Amino acid sequence: MNLLKLRKAVSAKRVEWNKHSLERMLEQGISRKLVFEILLEGEEIENYPDDKPYPSALIF
C-alpha cells in the first residue's frame, strides 16, 4: 500500500465506503471524520501488500 497515494485520495475525498465497514464503524462509535484524520496523520505500523482483494496496512 502506498501511503502517499492513499493520503492524496483521502484529501480529495475519493473514498468509497462499503456497507460492512460502515456498519462496524457505527457499532464501535467510529466516525468517518476520525478515519479520515487517522489516514491523513497516522503512522503506518505494518504493511500487508499481499492482502486480497487489495493491499492493506495497519495505521496508528
Order of alpha helices (4+ residues) and beta strands (2+ residues): alpha-alpha-alpha-beta-beta
